[in-house]
Amino acid sequence: MEKLKLLLLVFFLGFSISSWAQKTEISGVVQDEKGMPLPAANVLESGTPNNIVTDFDGKFKMTVSNKNAILIISFIGFDEQRLKLDGSKTNYTIKLNSGSTNLEQVVVVGYGKGSRKNLTTAVASIKGDQLNRGVISDVGQMLQGKVSGLNVSTSGDPTKQSSVVLRGVSTLNGSQGPFYVVDGIPGVDISVIASEDIVSIDVLKDAAATAIYGNRAANGVIMVTTKKGSKDRSQITYSNYFGVENVSNQLDMMDANQLRAFTVKNNLNFTPENDKGANTDWQKAILRNSGAQSSSHNLSLSGGGEHGNYFASVTAVNKEGVLLSSDFSRIIARLAVEQFAFDDNLKIGLNVTNSNTKYTNVPQRNTVLQQSISHLPVSPIRNADGSFFENFIQTSYFNPVALIEHGDDDTKTNNFVGSLTAELKLPYGFSYNLNLSYQQLNSLHGEFYDSYYQQYNSATFYNNPDPPQVKQLVNFGVNGSAMRNSYQNSNTIVESFLNWDRTFGDHKIKAVIGYSWQEDILGDGFQASATNFPVDNVSYNNLALSNYTSVNGYVVNFGDSKAYQKRRLISQFARLNYNYKDKYLLQGTIRRDGGSVFGTNNQWGYFPSVGGAWRIDKEGFMKNQNVFSDLKLRGSWGQTGNSSGFNAYTAQFISGSLGTFYYNGQQMGAYGPNQAANPDLKWEKTATANLGLDFTILKGRVSGSVDVYEKKTTDMIFNYAVNPVLVPVGTIVANGGNMSNRGIEGSLSINAIKTKNFSWSTTVNGSTNKNEITKLKNPLFVGGDSIRRVQPDGGGQTGSTLQIFKEGKPLGQFFTLQYAGKNANGVSQYVARDGSLTTTPAIGTDYHYAGSAQPKFLLGWDNNFTYKKFDLNIFFRGVFGNKIFNATRADLFRPSTAMTTNILVDAQNESPNDLNAYKYSTRFIEDGSYLRLDNLTLGYDFGKVGKYIKKIRIYETVNNLFVITKYTGIDPEIEQGGTAPGVDSNNFYPKTRTFLFGLNVIF
């Protein structure tokens, strides 16, 4: 037996050495029809995973398995070319013909790559130079409008990330965004990637594409590929831009003259405490006087040698917000090194990225925004002696400029991502990969409200949270209050997988099988608060100077008792792709996930998928036609899961503090259960069926795709209200609800004009989606089949809600009073439950369904023009068919309180006698459709300048040039993510219009 083992070892070693010894090194250049180099073209050795990307000059150098190997060369916008090597040559000039578009490019999928033409799944790909341009700080903004079915909503706040929803919302918990994978590392915080370092982004849409990521893929997967160095050439690249942002629109509030005329007309009088004879524009008062300035600098170095390459970059971004005290700055350093050994059969990669960010937030931001629109224009910003004007007699009336100046709210983060990868090419088409990665996020947050804020305690200071949270009373202690916290999140991943890529005549097989282990530690840190400081200028930097013990009843805030979490995920996965004559394609995947976050009875889940495609253009009956150069029909089904959006210990019993009770003359601490155990808690499961058609016609001038899908989520995880007799806590996190999404997506790319000096290409994408909650029940749930929610709590609106979770209705379903005009006395009336009209409607009882925040259609339209060395990009984006509940307008539509709070100009014809005018109702539900000219960029390419400069390009970009909409609020791009989409609630950070100048230089 030992001899047999030795003989086998010698045989395989000898075979391996023999096969490696036959390898041949070749080089070449890839060009277009005019002889211009094509950088980042993909060169693949057929039947192997061996591939390389051309450098800036279109050059490449690679080692192939034998001197007669076949190369497959592809580049977006050009026909793929197959080249059989001539054993007597080692250098090749390869010219690609323009024509084909997306169908020919190489896309990144889970644990591998593939040609788009052979995909059986729904995947959208965007190259780095096709991403949105401008003052952009996250990937969501880069992709906005670029991918059909991807709904992205952004805020003007530079410290807030975009909300990203793919193919409709799939869950009722807070985790709705896609799962990001960067250079093969799953779960990377996308903020660590500089936009200039991105080569491509692949959006995996259907479950057949995402099932390889199992329980983390229910909301889609976005694969990001970053730049690497080239073996053949060293290169230095510098990019920068400088921009200025100004508010694009504001609410049309009454100025002092208009408001005085209104009060005189309606016999209303300002109080002496408010009327100081001023004419203040409070919206303008909280803005930067000269606009917000932004800048970005990116410097990268890349190169390599015969057996390795490197890429290093440093990016510095600074972005001021248009509101006073709002600022964002980030420095990203990245290093990517690849080293080859054993005749280039072993590739070892090291990637290290560190992102350091500082967010300067507006203190009590949402309250500042609310006060800036409700404050009376007859009140000044400052008194004659220079102090801030305040009227503390009037409740909930605070000077927004003073709120900013007397508070601090800062957050610093340091985000480190490191990975070590190894890829070993083995005989018989096998390759083995080992990926090790570690991520660590450290955050340091501080808030300080100086002694000035103490005055607000007597004036009833409520916060103004984002929906669906409900406002709460805030107390600022005495002589200043401070809060400080420091937390660390870490993520460790080990992934090991074996690939097999083999061709047997007309049969091609690609397979992968692997194992994944992941451990996350969240919220490892502490928090503390204090009050009663001797001076104001210490801010939050020294809590030890406080004397909180002398303040009667003050309790130190130690933060969330559930902040610390530890979770573990163990998985096995496999995928098999079968290709017969490049005509019939099949794919199957399976992933088995075990997660510690679920109940002891349901910690393991299985996530399968299957897909197939028929390349109709390869059939014999298509040979003599000249219309289609590509035509593929594909279909797939798969199941994914969701294990995020809730605490790691959600399924476990937890006890804690329940306040105090009086016993024997003392207040004693009370402890008991505050979370019920659920041993049966299991994965949310989302199954997607997808049918798609890809086509290219007119010799590659026109290409596109159409997809029809149905996505069903079952066993949705939600915090249900239950009978306290059965569950003493009164709530339990359990599976119970179902949700469905059905939609159609389409994209069309046209190379409309291409001459020697002028070209025009256009791409349009559109999608529609219908969302529906199909079940909202749990055996313990006491709420029936619906839950009323979203309570902005505006003045006089106590108990009024705006939306409802309801079986048969979509997420974001508005449910409110139905406005029926005014009665004979000029008082607003509403439709009662029985259909009659009433001026005293009952909250909840007389509510009606009133449209949805879900858009019916999304549109993106991209146009690229070139004329000689000029280039012009014009990008439109649209959202149609959605409703917005303009709660801001309702709260500013109060003519009876015009002497104490400002009102909209639009309310000038309202009567103060109509005490119903402002009630939340269908009167304030508006069409949220819009079409926006999102980006206009004009550039000029100087080309090669002198001996050392390969390229200089300058450009001018305008973002948000105009928007066409009927919406009367500041901007129709209201939050469409989360569980309370489409609610404009007194805290809209203004959208901006940006003008920036940029420069790109390659040395």
LINDANOR-V185777 format. One record per pair of residues at least 6 apart in sequence whose C-alpha atoms are under 6 Angstrom apart, sorted by sequence separation. I is the first residue (numbers start at 1). J is the second residue. If there is no record, write none. Layout:
# LINDANOR-V185777
((I:J) (I:J))
This chain:
# LINDANOR-V185777
((31:37) (44:50) (54:60) (74:80) (107:113) (181:187) (303:309) (304:310) (321:327) (340:346) (382:388) (383:389) (425:431) (502:508) (579:585) (661:667) (696:702) (724:730) (753:759) (822:828) (831:837) (865:871) (944:950) (975:981) (976:982) (30:37) (31:38) (44:51) (73:80) (107:114) (180:187) (210:217) (303:310) (320:327) (340:347) (382:389) (424:431) (464:471) (502:509) (578:585) (661:668) (696:703) (723:730) (753:760) (821:828) (822:829) (830:837) (865:872) (944:951) (975:982) (30:38) (43:51) (73:81) (106:114) (144:152) (154:162) (302:310) (319:327) (339:347) (381:389) (424:432) (463:471) (501:509) (578:586) (595:603) (660:668) (695:703) (722:730) (752:760) (821:829) (830:838) (864:872) (943:951) (974:982) (43:52) (72:81) (106:115) (153:162) (302:311) (319:328) (339:348) (423:432) (463:472) (501:510) (577:586) (594:603) (660:669) (695:704) (721:730) (722:731) (752:761) (776:785) (791:800) (804:813) (820:829) (829:838) (864:873) (943:952) (72:82) (105:115) (106:116) (132:142) (153:163) (301:311) (318:328) (338:348) (423:433) (462:472) (500:510) (577:587) (594:604) (660:670) (694:704) (721:731) (751:761) (791:801) (803:813) (820:830) (829:839) (863:873) (893:903) (942:952) (42:53) (71:82) (105:116) (131:142) (152:163) (301:312) (318:329) (338:349) (422:433) (462:473) (500:511) (576:587) (593:604) (659:670) (694:705) (720:731) (750:761) (790:801) (803:814) (819:830) (863:874) (892:903) (941:952) (942:953) (41:53) (71:83) (104:116) (152:164) (165:177) (300:312) (317:329) (337:349) (422:434) (461:473) (462:474) (499:511) (576:588) (593:605) (658:670) (693:705) (720:732) (750:762) (789:801) (790:802) (802:814) (803:815) (818:830) (892:904) (941:953) (40:53) (41:54) (70:83) (103:116) (104:117) (151:164) (164:177) (300:313) (317:330) (337:350) (421:434) (461:474) (499:512) (533:546) (575:588) (592:605) (617:630) (657:670) (658:671) (693:706) (719:732) (749:762) (790:803) (802:815) (818:831) (833:846) (862:875) (940:953) (40:54) (70:84) (103:117) (151:165) (299:313) (316:330) (336:350) (421:435) (498:512) (532:546) (575:589) (592:606) (617:631) (657:671) (692:706) (719:733) (749:763) (789:803) (802:816) (832:846) (861:875) (893:907) (940:954) (39:54) (150:165) (205:220) (299:314) (316:331) (336:351) (420:435) (498:513) (531:546) (532:547) (574:589) (591:606) (616:631) (656:671) (692:707) (718:733) (748:763) (789:804) (861:876) (939:954) (39:55) (69:85) (150:166) (298:314) (315:331) (335:351) (420:436) (497:513) (532:548) (574:590) (591:607) (615:631) (616:632) (656:672) (691:707) (718:734) (748:764) (788:804) (860:876) (896:912) (939:955) (39:56) (68:85) (149:166) (204:221) (298:315) (315:332) (335:352) (419:436) (497:514) (531:548) (573:590) (590:607) (615:632) (655:672) (691:708) (717:734) (747:764) (787:804) (860:877) (895:912) (938:955) (39:57) (68:86) (79:97) (149:167) (297:315) (314:332) (334:352) (419:437) (457:475) (496:514) (530:548) (573:591) (590:608) (614:632) (655:673) (690:708) (717:735) (747:765) (787:805) (859:877) (938:956) (39:58) (68:87) (78:97) (79:98) (203:222) (297:316) (314:333) (334:353) (418:437) (496:515) (572:591) (589:608) (614:633) (655:674) (690:709) (716:735) (746:765) (786:805) (859:878) (937:956) (37:57) (38:58) (67:87) (78:98) (79:99) (202:222) (296:316) (313:333) (333:353) (418:438) (495:515) (572:592) (589:609) (613:633) (689:709) (715:735) (716:736) (746:766) (786:806) (858:878) (937:957) (37:58) (77:98) (78:99) (79:100) (202:223) (296:317) (313:334) (333:354) (417:438) (495:516) (571:592) (588:609) (613:634) (654:675) (689:710) (715:736) (716:737) (745:766) (785:806) (858:879) (936:957) (77:99) (78:100) (140:162) (201:223) (295:317) (312:334) (332:354) (417:439) (454:476) (494:516) (571:593) (588:610) (612:634) (653:675) (688:710) (715:737) (716:738) (745:767) (785:807) (936:958) (77:100) (201:224) (256:279) (295:318) (312:335) (332:355) (416:439) (494:517) (570:593) (587:610) (612:635) (653:676) (688:711) (744:767) (857:880) (935:958) (46:70) (77:101) (294:318) (311:335) (331:355) (416:440) (454:478) (493:517) (570:594) (587:611) (611:635) (653:677) (687:711) (714:738) (744:768) (856:880) (894:918) (935:959) (45:70) (46:71) (76:101) (200:225) (294:319) (311:336) (331:356) (415:440) (493:518) (569:594) (586:611) (611:636) (652:677) (687:712) (713:738) (743:768) (855:880) (856:881) (893:918) (934:959) (45:71) (199:225) (310:336) (330:356) (415:441) (492:518) (569:595) (586:612) (610:636) (651:677) (686:712) (713:739) (743:769) (855:881) (934:960) (44:71) (199:226) (293:320) (310:337) (330:357) (414:441) (492:519) (529:556) (568:595) (585:612) (610:637) (651:678) (686:713) (712:739) (742:769) (855:882) (933:960) (30:58) (44:72) (198:226) (199:227) (292:320) (309:337) (329:357) (372:400) (414:442) (451:479) (491:519) (529:557) (568:596) (585:613) (609:637) (685:713) (712:740) (742:770) (854:882) (890:918) (933:961) (29:58) (43:72) (76:105) (197:226) (292:321) (309:338) (329:358) (371:400) (413:442) (451:480) (491:520) (528:557) (567:596) (609:638) (685:714) (711:740) (741:770) (853:882) (933:962) (29:59) (43:73) (75:105) (197:227) (292:322) (308:338) (328:358) (413:443) (450:480) (490:520) (528:558) (584:614) (608:638) (711:741) (741:771) (817:847) (853:883) (932:962) (28:59) (42:73) (308:339) (328:359) (412:443) (449:480) (490:521) (527:558) (583:614) (608:639) (684:715) (710:741) (740:771) (776:807) (816:847) (817:848) (852:883) (932:963) (28:60) (42:74) (308:340) (327:359) (368:400) (412:444) (449:481) (489:521) (527:559) (583:615) (607:639) (684:716) (710:742) (740:772) (775:807) (816:848) (931:963) (27:60) (41:74) (307:340) (327:360) (411:444) (448:481) (489:522) (607:640) (709:742) (739:772) (774:807) (815:848) (931:964) (960:993) (27:61) (41:75) (288:322) (326:360) (411:445) (448:482) (489:523) (709:743) (739:773) (773:807) (774:808) (815:849) (930:964) (959:993) (26:61) (287:322) (288:323) (326:361) (410:445) (447:482) (488:523) (583:618) (708:743) (739:774) (773:808) (814:849) (815:850) (930:965) (959:994) (26:62) (287:323) (288:324) (326:362) (410:446) (447:483) (487:523) (488:524) (708:744) (738:774) (772:808) (773:809) (814:850) (958:994) (25:62) (286:323) (287:324) (325:362) (409:446) (446:483) (487:524) (707:744) (738:775) (772:809) (773:810) (814:851) (958:995) (25:63) (286:324) (409:447) (446:484) (487:525) (707:745) (737:775) (772:810) (814:852) (886:924) (957:995) (24:63) (408:447) (445:484) (486:525) (706:745) (737:776) (771:810) (813:852) (885:924) (886:925) (928:967) (957:996) (24:64) (408:448) (445:485) (486:526) (523:563) (524:564) (706:746) (737:777) (812:852) (885:925) (956:996) (23:64) (178:219) (180:221) (182:223) (363:404) (407:448) (444:485) (485:526) (523:564) (705:746) (736:777) (812:853) (884:925) (956:997) (23:65) (24:66) (177:219) (178:220) (179:221) (180:222) (181:223) (182:224) (183:225) (407:449) (444:486) (485:527) (522:564) (642:684) (705:747) (736:778) (884:926) (955:997) (23:66) (24:67) (178:221) (443:486) (484:527) (522:565) (641:684) (704:747) (883:926) (955:998) (22:66) (363:407) (406:450) (443:487) (484:528) (521:565) (641:685) (704:748) (883:927) (884:928) (928:972) (954:998) (246:291) (363:408) (442:487) (483:528) (521:566) (640:685) (641:686) (703:748) (704:749) (883:928) (954:999) (245:291) (363:409) (442:488) (483:529) (520:566) (640:686) (703:749) (882:928) (953:999) (245:292) (441:488) (482:529) (520:567) (639:686) (702:749) (953:1000) (244:292) (361:409) (441:489) (482:530) (519:567) (639:687) (702:750) (881:929) (952:1000) (244:293) (361:410) (440:489) (481:530) (519:568) (638:687) (701:750) (880:929) (952:1001) (243:293) (360:410) (440:490) (481:531) (518:568) (638:688) (701:751) (879:929) (951:1001) (243:294) (359:410) (439:490) (480:531) (518:569) (597:648) (637:688) (879:930) (951:1002) (242:294) (359:411) (439:491) (480:532) (517:569) (599:651) (637:689) (878:930) (950:1002) (138:191) (242:295) (358:411) (438:491) (479:532) (480:533) (517:570) (598:651) (636:689) (681:734) (878:931) (950:1003) (241:295) (358:412) (438:492) (477:531) (478:532) (479:533) (516:570) (636:690) (877:931) (949:1003) (241:296) (357:412) (437:492) (516:571) (635:690) (674:729) (877:932) (948:1003) (240:296) (357:413) (437:493) (515:571) (635:691) (676:732) (876:932) (240:297) (356:413) (436:493) (515:572) (634:691) (876:933) (239:297) (356:414) (436:494) (482:540) (514:572) (634:692) (722:780) (876:934) (239:298) (355:414) (435:494) (514:573) (633:692) (722:781) (875:934) (238:298) (355:415) (435:495) (513:573) (633:693) (721:781) (722:782) (875:935) (238:299) (354:415) (434:495) (513:574) (632:693) (720:781) (874:935) (33:95) (237:299) (354:416) (434:496) (512:574) (632:694) (874:936) (28:91) (32:95) (237:300) (353:416) (396:459) (433:496) (512:575) (631:694) (873:936) (26:90) (27:91) (28:92) (29:93) (30:94) (31:95) (32:96) (33:97) (236:300) (353:417) (395:459) (396:460) (433:497) (511:575) (631:695) (873:937) (26:91) (28:93) (30:95) (236:301) (352:417) (395:460) (396:461) (511:576) (630:695) (872:937) (235:301) (352:418) (432:498) (510:576) (630:696) (872:938) (235:302) (351:418) (392:459) (431:498) (510:577) (629:696) (871:938) (234:302) (351:419) (431:499) (509:577) (628:696) (629:697) (871:939) (234:303) (350:419) (430:499) (509:578) (628:697) (870:939) (128:198) (233:303) (350:420) (430:500) (508:578) (627:697) (870:940) (128:199) (349:420) (429:500) (508:579) (627:698) (869:940) (128:200) (349:421) (429:501) (507:579) (869:941) (127:200) (229:302) (230:303) (231:304) (348:421) (429:502) (507:580) (126:200) (229:303) (230:304) (231:305) (348:422) (506:580) (126:201) (347:422) (506:581) (125:201) (347:423) (125:202) (346:423) (124:202) (231:309) (346:424) (601:679) (602:680) (124:203) (230:309) (345:424) (600:679) (601:680) (123:203) (229:309) (345:425) (599:679) (602:682) (123:204) (229:310) (567:648) (599:680) (123:205) (229:311) (599:681) (122:205) (228:311) (565:648) (598:681) (122:206) (598:682) (450:536) (827:914) (121:209) (768:856) (828:916) (283:372) (768:857) (828:917) (282:372) (767:857) (448:539) (767:858) (448:540) (766:858) (766:859) (446:540) (765:859) (765:860) (764:860) (280:377) (367:464) (764:861) (887:984) (888:985) (279:377) (366:464) (763:861) (884:982) (885:983) (886:984) (887:985) (888:986) (279:378) (763:862) (884:983) (278:378) (762:862) (277:378) (278:379) (762:863) (278:380) (761:863) (819:921) (275:378) (276:379) (761:864) (818:921) (819:922) (275:379) (760:864) (817:921) (818:922) (819:923) (274:379) (760:865) (816:921) (759:865) (759:866) (758:866) (758:867) (757:867) (757:868) (286:401) (256:377) (255:377) (256:378) (853:981) (853:982) (158:321) (192:355) (812:980) (812:981) (55:230) (468:790) (467:790) (214:591) (212:591) (214:607) (208:609) (218:640) (217:640) (218:641) (218:642) (215:640) (216:641) (214:640) (215:641) (216:642) (214:641) (215:642) (208:636) (215:643) (208:637) (211:640) (208:638) (207:638) (207:639) (48:501) (47:502) (47:503) (218:686) (175:645) (174:645) (173:645) (207:688) (120:611) (120:612) (120:613) (468:980) (120:634) (376:901) (375:901) (376:902) (374:901) (375:902) (374:902) (148:745) (99:699) (100:700) (99:700) (99:701) (370:986) (148:765) (370:987) (148:766) (149:767) (369:987) (148:767) (366:987) (270:899) (269:899) (254:904) (253:904) (254:905) (253:905) (252:905) (145:860) (251:970) (250:970) (249:970) (145:877) (247:991) (248:992) (247:992) (248:993) (246:992) (245:992) (246:993) (245:993) (245:994) (244:994) (244:995) (243:995) (243:996) (242:996) (242:997) (241:997) (241:998) (240:998) (240:999) (239:999) (239:1000) (238:1000) (238:1001) (237:1001) (237:1002) (236:1002) (236:1003) (235:1003) (163:977) (153:975) (157:989) (156:989) (156:990) (156:991))
